Amino acid sequence: MAGILKESKLLAKHSMIYGFGTVVNRVVAIMLLPIYTRYLTPTDYGVKELIGLTVDVVGVLLATAVSSGVLRFYFEYEDEKRRNEVISTASIGLTVAAFIAFFFLSFFTKPMATYIIDAPELYYYFNIALVSMWLGAVNNVGFGYLRAKKKSLQFVLLSFFRLLLAVSFNIYFIVFLKLGVLGVLLSTLLVAVVTTCVLNVPILFGVGLRFSNATFKDLVKFGLPMVPAQIGAFAVHLSDRYFLKAYASIADAGLYSLGYRFGTLPGTFISTPFNQIWQPRRFELYKQPGSEELFGKIFTYYVALVSFAGLGVAVLTKEVLMVMADQKFWSAYAIVPIIILANIIFTLNSHLDFGISLMKKTKYFAYIDGSNGFLILILNFLLIPKYGIYGAAYATLIAFVYKTTLVYLTSRRIYRIYIEIKRIAIIAISCLNLFYLCSFIEVENIYFGFIIKLIIILSFPIILYLFRFYSYEEKEFVINKIKIKYKKK
């Protein structure tokens, strides 16, 4: 138990630092909703999302093919010189690959604008976004290096700096210059340029400019089988917007995208910062005695935390939108609980896929995500024309359940993680009960209703206690900590 608590403390420390930067970014973004919903229409929001998602496909595929194995190969070496070689090789290789992709795709921006946003005259929007993609893909290697070095404070400070830049540029271009979607794209580009200069240039000076053909081949060999998996993943995550645009409208795609962003907040607040430290850390721990039990305990703590966050967002999004956003965006809240459930299930893959990553059997990701992509296309085709944004949300939920189940069944054959089924069931039952209780609360005063629901949500740890969720060792640990602090006073 001591080892589990020690490891939990380490993960909590770095996750809180990563999480602080993430939370600040999201809170400020939510605070800017009144500005965005005043100066952007749902159609504008849909255009912005469709452009961003289209270009992101290219960026993530490049990052997957080249840089997805950076942390895996970085920790394979003990020698600092070889580790630096991995970072340098990934940065140089990805820079060249991204430039080639940008150059090639720049010839097709007009057809992309024609078929994706129904506006061929706005082809230059895609050119701007492609340059941002190029720089962003390279920047991901730099952030991966900070994670590998456990430089969580530097990671957060840089993230916060990027956030201030993004907010400043967006306000200037959207509010003062009234450039609309173009202002958002220019802001993204300028932030990517500054980040490259501040992050990657110093890192490359530090690790040295060295390119190893052997290392690059290893990175590509590791990442290339995951490209089909990412294509399948994009079908799952993004195809619903294109179906909505085709069978409904760009405005519906915009409203769905806004609801989807709220639905992914638990993953952003909890899963993303947690995985920044946990994913590289688990490769260091798996050889230690009792690692299976350790991983299982960490998994339970994670599920409890992300479920708590998900409960809060699912219950409170309606009030937040009514206060922060223009009325024409309020209907986006309806799909948020469905997306939250889907997103929580999806984030479990980051824990359950360890066996596949450990043994470098990345071909299984291709099989799983490929079949999942095919499934989501069928579901979108069947559900979206009839049920609109609800059909898209339920299609996402079904696809995420399917993928997580396959990942778990495949990975456990390679490395079996001990899962505390009873305690996880208690978490799920507690969340569902509190959610349904809050759904019956209807108060005319928005702020009063918000406070009542918040109090109910905060009772979640107490409900877990009543269901006997906490182990004897965990209760003893908390009691001892309280006693120590009380004695100090």
C-alpha positions as CSV (number, residue, x, y, z in Angstrom):
1,M,0.0,0.0,0.0
2,A,2.9,2.3,0.8
3,G,4.2,2.0,-2.8
4,I,0.8,2.7,-4.2
5,L,0.3,5.8,-2.1
6,K,3.9,7.0,-2.9
7,E,3.2,6.6,-6.7
8,S,-0.2,8.2,-6.4
9,K,1.4,11.2,-4.7
10,L,4.0,11.6,-7.5
11,L,1.3,11.3,-10.1
12,A,-1.0,13.7,-8.3
13,K,1.8,16.3,-7.9
14,H,2.7,16.4,-11.6
15,S,-0.9,15.9,-12.8
16,M,-2.0,18.9,-10.7
17,I,0.7,21.0,-12.3
18,Y,-0.2,19.9,-15.8
19,G,-3.9,20.2,-14.8
20,F,-3.5,23.8,-13.6
21,G,-2.3,24.9,-17.0
22,T,-5.1,23.0,-18.7
23,V,-7.8,24.3,-16.3
24,V,-6.7,27.9,-16.8
25,N,-6.8,27.5,-20.5
26,R,-10.3,26.1,-20.4
27,V,-11.7,28.5,-17.9
28,V,-10.5,31.5,-19.9
29,A,-11.9,29.9,-23.1
30,I,-15.3,29.5,-21.4
31,M,-15.1,33.1,-20.1
32,L,-14.6,34.3,-23.7
33,L,-17.8,32.5,-24.8
34,P,-19.8,35.8,-24.6
35,I,-17.4,37.3,-27.1
36,Y,-17.3,34.4,-29.5
37,T,-21.0,33.9,-29.5
38,R,-21.6,37.6,-30.1
39,Y,-19.2,38.0,-33.0
40,L,-19.5,34.5,-34.4
41,T,-22.7,32.9,-35.6
42,P,-23.4,29.2,-35.2
43,T,-22.5,28.9,-38.9
44,D,-19.2,30.8,-38.4
45,Y,-18.5,28.4,-35.5
46,G,-19.2,25.5,-37.8
47,V,-16.9,26.8,-40.5
48,K,-14.1,27.3,-37.9
49,E,-14.6,23.8,-36.6
50,L,-14.7,22.1,-40.0
51,I,-11.5,23.8,-41.2
52,G,-9.7,23.1,-37.9
53,L,-10.8,19.4,-37.8
54,T,-9.9,18.9,-41.5
55,V,-6.4,20.2,-41.1
56,D,-5.9,18.5,-37.7
57,V,-6.4,15.2,-39.5
58,V,-3.2,15.8,-41.5
59,G,-1.3,17.1,-38.4
60,V,-2.1,14.2,-36.2
61,L,-1.4,11.6,-38.9
62,L,2.0,13.1,-39.4
63,A,2.6,13.2,-35.6
64,T,1.5,9.6,-35.3
65,A,3.7,8.3,-38.1
66,V,6.8,10.1,-36.8
67,S,6.5,11.2,-33.2
68,S,4.1,8.8,-31.5
69,G,7.1,6.6,-30.5
70,V,9.3,9.4,-29.1
71,L,8.6,8.6,-25.4
72,R,8.8,4.9,-26.0
73,F,12.2,5.0,-27.6
74,Y,13.4,7.9,-25.4
75,F,13.1,5.7,-22.3
76,E,14.6,2.7,-24.1
77,Y,18.0,4.3,-23.7
78,E,19.8,5.2,-20.5
79,D,22.5,7.2,-22.3
80,E,21.6,10.9,-22.4
81,K,23.3,11.3,-25.8
82,R,21.1,8.6,-27.4
83,R,18.0,10.2,-25.8
84,N,18.8,13.6,-27.2
85,E,19.3,11.9,-30.6
86,V,15.7,10.6,-30.4
87,I,14.3,14.1,-29.8
88,S,16.5,15.7,-32.5
89,T,15.7,13.1,-35.1
90,A,12.0,13.3,-34.4
91,S,12.0,17.1,-34.7
92,I,14.0,17.2,-37.9
93,G,12.0,14.3,-39.5
94,L,8.7,15.8,-38.6
95,T,9.6,19.2,-39.8
96,V,10.5,17.9,-43.3
97,A,7.5,15.6,-43.5
98,A,5.1,18.3,-42.4
99,F,6.5,20.8,-45.0
100,I,6.1,18.2,-47.8
101,A,2.5,17.6,-46.7
102,F,1.8,21.4,-46.6
103,F,3.3,21.9,-50.0
104,F,1.3,19.1,-51.5
105,L,-2.0,20.0,-49.9
106,S,-1.7,23.7,-50.8
107,F,-2.7,22.8,-54.3
108,F,-6.0,21.4,-53.1
109,T,-7.2,24.1,-50.8
110,K,-9.8,25.5,-53.3
111,P,-11.6,22.1,-53.7
112,M,-11.4,21.7,-49.9
113,A,-13.1,25.0,-49.4
114,T,-15.7,24.2,-52.0
115,Y,-16.8,20.8,-50.6
116,I,-16.2,21.3,-46.9
117,I,-17.4,24.8,-46.1
118,D,-19.3,25.6,-49.4
119,A,-17.2,28.7,-49.9
120,P,-14.4,28.3,-52.6
121,E,-13.5,31.9,-52.2
122,L,-12.3,31.2,-48.7
123,Y,-9.6,28.7,-49.8
124,Y,-6.9,30.8,-48.2
125,Y,-8.4,29.9,-44.8
126,F,-7.1,26.4,-45.4
127,N,-3.6,27.7,-46.4
128,I,-3.4,29.6,-43.1
129,A,-4.6,26.5,-41.1
130,L,-2.1,24.2,-42.9
131,V,0.9,26.4,-41.9
132,S,-0.4,26.3,-38.3
133,M,-0.6,22.5,-38.6
134,W,3.0,22.3,-39.8
135,L,4.3,24.3,-36.9
136,G,2.0,22.6,-34.4
137,A,3.1,19.1,-35.3
138,V,6.7,20.1,-34.6
139,N,5.8,21.8,-31.4
140,N,4.3,18.5,-30.1
141,V,7.8,16.9,-30.0
142,G,9.0,19.8,-27.9
143,F,6.1,19.3,-25.4
144,G,6.8,15.6,-25.4
145,Y,10.4,16.3,-24.4
146,L,9.3,18.4,-21.5
147,R,7.0,15.5,-20.3
148,A,9.9,13.0,-20.7
149,K,12.1,15.3,-18.5
150,K,9.3,15.7,-16.0
151,K,9.5,19.5,-16.5
152,S,5.9,19.9,-15.6
153,L,6.2,23.5,-14.3
154,Q,8.0,24.6,-17.5
155,F,5.3,22.8,-19.5
156,V,2.5,24.7,-17.6
157,L,4.2,28.1,-17.8
158,L,4.6,27.8,-21.6
159,S,1.0,26.6,-21.9
160,F,-0.1,29.6,-19.9
161,F,2.0,31.9,-22.1
162,R,0.4,30.4,-25.2
163,L,-3.0,30.9,-23.7
164,L,-2.4,34.6,-23.0
165,L,-1.2,35.1,-26.6
166,A,-4.2,33.2,-28.0
167,V,-6.7,35.3,-25.9
168,S,-5.0,38.6,-26.8
169,F,-4.8,37.8,-30.5
170,N,-8.4,36.5,-30.6
171,I,-9.7,39.6,-28.9
172,Y,-7.8,41.9,-31.2
173,F,-8.7,40.2,-34.4
174,I,-12.3,39.3,-33.6
175,V,-13.5,42.1,-31.4
176,F,-11.5,45.1,-32.7
177,L,-10.8,44.2,-36.3
178,K,-14.0,42.1,-36.6
179,L,-12.3,39.5,-38.8
180,G,-14.5,36.6,-37.6
181,V,-13.3,33.1,-38.5
182,L,-10.2,34.6,-40.2
183,G,-9.3,36.2,-36.9
184,V,-9.4,32.9,-35.1
185,L,-7.1,31.3,-37.8
186,L,-4.6,34.1,-37.7
187,S,-4.5,33.9,-33.9
188,T,-3.7,30.2,-34.1
189,L,-1.0,30.8,-36.7
190,L,0.8,33.5,-34.6
191,V,0.7,31.4,-31.5
192,A,2.2,28.5,-33.3
193,V,5.0,30.7,-34.7
194,V,5.9,32.1,-31.2
195,T,5.7,28.7,-29.6
196,T,8.2,27.3,-32.1
197,C,10.6,30.1,-31.4
198,V,10.2,29.8,-27.6
199,L,10.0,26.0,-27.2
200,N,11.6,24.1,-30.0
201,V,14.5,26.3,-30.9
202,P,16.0,26.2,-27.4
203,I,15.4,22.5,-27.1
204,L,17.2,21.8,-30.4
205,F,20.1,23.9,-29.2
206,G,20.2,21.9,-26.0
207,V,20.0,18.4,-27.5
208,G,22.0,19.2,-30.6
209,L,21.1,18.9,-34.3
210,R,21.6,15.2,-35.0
211,F,19.7,13.0,-37.4
212,S,19.9,9.2,-37.1
213,N,18.5,7.2,-40.0
214,A,18.3,4.2,-37.8
215,T,16.3,6.0,-35.1
216,F,14.0,7.6,-37.7
217,K,13.3,4.2,-39.2
218,D,12.5,2.9,-35.7
219,L,10.1,5.8,-35.0
220,V,8.4,5.3,-38.4
221,K,8.2,1.6,-37.9
222,F,6.6,2.1,-34.5
223,G,4.2,4.8,-35.7
224,L,3.3,3.8,-39.2
225,P,1.0,0.9,-38.2
226,M,-0.9,3.4,-36.1
227,V,-1.7,5.7,-39.0
228,P,-4.7,3.5,-40.2
229,A,-5.7,3.4,-36.6
230,Q,-5.7,7.2,-36.5
231,I,-7.7,7.3,-39.7
232,G,-10.3,5.1,-38.0
233,A,-10.1,7.3,-34.9
234,F,-10.7,10.4,-37.0
235,A,-13.7,8.8,-38.6
236,V,-15.0,8.2,-35.0
237,H,-14.2,11.7,-33.7
238,L,-14.8,13.9,-36.7
239,S,-17.0,12.3,-39.3
240,D,-20.2,13.3,-37.4
241,R,-19.5,17.0,-38.2
242,Y,-19.3,16.3,-41.9
243,F,-22.5,14.2,-41.8
244,L,-24.3,17.0,-39.9
245,K,-23.1,19.5,-42.4
246,A,-24.4,17.3,-45.3
247,Y,-27.7,16.2,-43.7
248,A,-28.5,19.2,-41.6
249,S,-26.5,22.4,-41.8
250,I,-23.1,24.0,-41.0
251,A,-24.9,25.7,-38.1
252,D,-25.9,22.4,-36.7
253,A,-22.3,21.2,-37.0
254,G,-21.3,24.3,-35.1
255,L,-23.8,23.7,-32.2
256,Y,-22.8,20.1,-32.0
257,S,-19.1,21.1,-31.9
258,L,-19.8,23.5,-29.0
259,G,-21.6,20.8,-27.1
260,Y,-18.9,18.3,-27.9
261,R,-16.2,20.6,-26.5
262,F,-18.1,20.8,-23.2
263,G,-18.5,17.1,-23.3
264,T,-14.7,16.6,-23.5
265,L,-13.9,18.9,-20.6
266,P,-13.6,16.0,-18.1
267,G,-11.0,14.4,-20.3
268,T,-9.3,17.7,-20.7
269,F,-9.3,18.6,-17.0
270,I,-8.4,15.1,-15.7
271,S,-7.2,12.7,-18.4
272,T,-4.9,15.0,-20.4
273,P,-2.8,16.3,-17.5
274,F,-2.9,12.8,-15.8
275,N,-1.5,11.1,-18.9
276,Q,1.2,13.7,-19.4
277,I,3.0,12.1,-16.4
278,W,1.4,8.6,-16.3
279,Q,2.0,7.4,-19.8
280,P,5.8,7.8,-19.7
281,R,5.9,6.8,-16.0
282,R,4.2,3.4,-16.4
283,F,7.0,2.3,-18.7
284,E,9.4,2.8,-15.8
285,L,7.2,0.9,-13.3
286,Y,5.9,-2.2,-15.0
287,K,9.0,-4.3,-14.2
288,Q,8.6,-3.6,-10.5
289,P,7.0,-6.3,-8.2
290,G,3.3,-5.6,-7.7
291,S,3.0,-3.4,-10.7
292,E,-0.3,-5.1,-11.7
293,E,-2.0,-4.1,-8.4
294,L,-0.4,-0.6,-8.6
295,F,-1.8,0.0,-12.1
296,G,-5.2,-1.3,-10.9
297,K,-5.4,1.1,-8.0
298,I,-4.3,4.0,-10.1
299,F,-7.0,3.1,-12.6
300,T,-9.7,3.1,-9.9
301,Y,-8.5,6.5,-8.6
302,Y,-8.5,7.9,-12.1
303,V,-12.1,6.6,-12.8
304,A,-13.3,8.2,-9.6
305,L,-11.8,11.5,-10.4
306,V,-12.8,11.7,-14.0
307,S,-16.3,10.6,-13.2
308,F,-16.6,13.3,-10.5
309,A,-15.5,15.9,-13.1
310,G,-17.9,14.5,-15.7
311,L,-20.8,14.6,-13.2
312,G,-20.1,18.3,-12.6
313,V,-19.9,19.3,-16.3
314,A,-23.0,17.2,-17.2
315,V,-25.1,18.8,-14.5
316,L,-24.0,22.4,-14.8
317,T,-23.4,23.0,-18.5
318,K,-27.0,24.3,-19.1
319,E,-26.7,27.0,-16.5
320,V,-23.2,27.9,-17.7
321,L,-24.3,28.3,-21.3
322,M,-27.4,30.4,-20.2
323,V,-25.1,32.8,-18.4
324,M,-22.1,32.9,-20.6
325,A,-23.4,32.3,-24.2
326,D,-25.8,34.0,-26.5
327,Q,-29.2,32.3,-26.6
328,K,-28.7,31.0,-30.1
329,F,-26.1,28.6,-28.7
330,W,-28.1,27.3,-25.7
331,S,-29.4,24.2,-27.4
332,A,-25.9,22.8,-27.5
333,Y,-26.2,21.7,-23.8
334,A,-28.7,18.8,-24.7
335,I,-26.0,16.5,-26.0
336,V,-23.4,17.2,-23.4
337,P,-24.2,14.3,-20.9
338,I,-24.1,11.8,-23.7
339,I,-20.8,13.1,-25.0
340,I,-19.4,13.1,-21.4
341,L,-20.2,9.5,-20.9
342,A,-18.7,8.6,-24.2
343,N,-15.6,10.7,-23.5
344,I,-15.0,9.1,-20.1
345,I,-15.3,5.6,-21.6
346,F,-12.9,6.7,-24.4
347,T,-10.2,8.0,-21.9
348,L,-10.0,4.6,-20.3
349,N,-8.1,3.4,-23.4
350,S,-5.1,5.3,-22.1
351,H,-4.9,2.9,-19.2
352,L,-6.2,-0.3,-20.8
353,D,-3.9,-0.2,-23.9
354,F,-0.6,-0.6,-21.9
355,G,0.0,-4.2,-23.0
356,I,-0.2,-3.3,-26.7
357,S,2.1,-0.3,-26.3
358,L,4.5,-2.2,-24.1
359,M,5.1,-5.0,-26.6
360,K,5.0,-2.5,-29.6
361,K,2.1,-4.4,-31.1
362,T,0.8,-1.2,-32.6
363,K,-0.8,-3.1,-35.5
364,Y,-3.6,-3.9,-33.1
365,F,-4.5,-0.3,-32.9
366,A,-4.9,-0.3,-36.7
367,Y,-7.3,-3.3,-36.6
368,I,-9.3,-1.8,-33.7
369,D,-9.6,1.8,-34.9
370,G,-10.1,0.7,-38.5
371,S,-13.1,-1.4,-37.6
372,N,-14.3,1.3,-35.2
373,G,-14.1,3.9,-38.0
374,F,-16.1,1.7,-40.3
375,L,-18.7,1.2,-37.5
376,I,-19.1,4.9,-36.8
377,L,-19.6,5.7,-40.5
378,I,-22.5,3.2,-40.6
379,L,-23.9,4.6,-37.4
380,N,-23.7,8.2,-38.6
381,F,-25.3,7.3,-41.8
382,L,-28.2,5.6,-40.1
383,L,-28.7,8.0,-37.1
384,I,-27.8,11.5,-38.1
385,P,-30.3,12.0,-41.0
386,K,-33.1,11.0,-38.7
387,Y,-32.0,12.3,-35.2
388,G,-29.6,15.1,-36.0
389,I,-27.2,16.1,-33.3
390,Y,-28.6,13.4,-30.9
391,G,-27.9,10.7,-33.5
392,A,-24.3,12.0,-33.8
393,A,-23.9,11.9,-30.0
394,Y,-25.3,8.3,-29.6
395,A,-23.2,7.1,-32.5
396,T,-20.1,8.4,-30.7
397,L,-21.1,6.7,-27.5
398,I,-21.6,3.3,-29.2
399,A,-18.4,3.6,-31.0
400,F,-16.4,4.4,-27.9
401,V,-17.8,1.5,-26.0
402,Y,-16.9,-0.8,-28.9
403,K,-13.3,0.5,-29.1
404,T,-12.7,0.4,-25.3
405,T,-14.0,-3.2,-25.1
406,L,-11.7,-4.3,-27.9
407,V,-8.7,-2.5,-26.5
408,Y,-9.2,-4.1,-23.1
409,L,-9.7,-7.6,-24.4
410,T,-6.7,-7.4,-26.7
411,S,-4.3,-5.7,-24.3
412,R,-5.1,-8.0,-21.3
413,R,-3.7,-10.9,-23.3
414,I,-0.3,-9.2,-23.2
415,Y,-0.2,-7.5,-19.9
416,R,-3.1,-8.1,-17.4
417,I,-4.1,-5.1,-15.3
418,Y,-5.8,-5.8,-12.0
419,I,-9.2,-4.0,-12.2
420,E,-11.3,-3.4,-9.1
421,I,-14.7,-4.1,-10.7
422,K,-16.8,-3.6,-7.5
423,R,-15.4,-0.2,-6.7
424,I,-15.7,1.0,-10.2
425,A,-19.3,-0.2,-10.2
426,I,-19.9,1.9,-7.0
427,I,-18.5,5.0,-8.8
428,A,-20.8,4.5,-11.8
429,I,-23.9,3.9,-9.7
430,S,-23.2,7.0,-7.5
431,C,-22.7,9.2,-10.5
432,L,-25.9,8.1,-12.2
433,N,-28.0,8.6,-9.0
434,L,-26.7,12.1,-8.5
435,F,-27.2,13.0,-12.1
436,Y,-30.8,11.9,-12.1
437,L,-31.4,13.7,-8.8
438,C,-30.1,17.0,-10.3
439,S,-32.2,16.5,-13.5
440,F,-35.4,16.9,-11.5
441,I,-34.3,20.3,-10.1
442,E,-36.0,23.2,-11.9
443,V,-35.5,26.6,-10.4
444,E,-36.4,29.9,-12.1
445,N,-33.3,31.7,-10.7
446,I,-30.4,30.3,-12.7
447,Y,-27.8,31.1,-10.0
448,F,-29.8,29.6,-7.2
449,G,-30.3,26.4,-9.3
450,F,-26.6,26.3,-10.0
451,I,-25.7,26.5,-6.3
452,I,-28.2,23.7,-5.4
453,K,-26.8,21.4,-8.1
454,L,-23.3,22.2,-7.1
455,I,-23.9,21.2,-3.5
456,I,-25.4,17.9,-4.7
457,I,-22.4,17.2,-6.9
458,L,-20.0,17.9,-4.0
459,S,-21.7,15.2,-2.0
460,F,-20.1,12.6,-4.4
461,P,-17.2,11.6,-2.0
462,I,-19.7,11.2,0.8
463,I,-21.9,9.0,-1.3
464,L,-18.9,6.8,-2.1
465,Y,-18.2,6.6,1.6
466,L,-21.8,5.5,2.3
467,F,-21.4,2.8,-0.4
468,R,-18.2,1.6,1.4
469,F,-16.0,2.5,-1.5
470,Y,-12.9,3.4,0.5
471,S,-10.6,0.7,1.7
472,Y,-9.4,0.5,5.3
473,E,-5.9,1.5,4.2
474,E,-7.1,4.5,2.4
475,K,-9.2,5.7,5.3
476,E,-6.3,5.2,7.7
477,F,-4.0,7.2,5.3
478,V,-6.4,10.2,5.3
479,I,-7.0,10.1,9.1
480,N,-3.2,10.0,9.7
481,K,-2.7,12.9,7.3
482,I,-5.4,14.9,9.2
483,K,-3.8,14.1,12.6
484,I,-0.4,15.2,11.4
485,K,-1.7,18.5,10.1
486,Y,-3.7,19.0,13.4
487,K,-0.6,18.4,15.5
488,K,1.4,20.9,13.5
489,K,-1.2,23.5,14.3
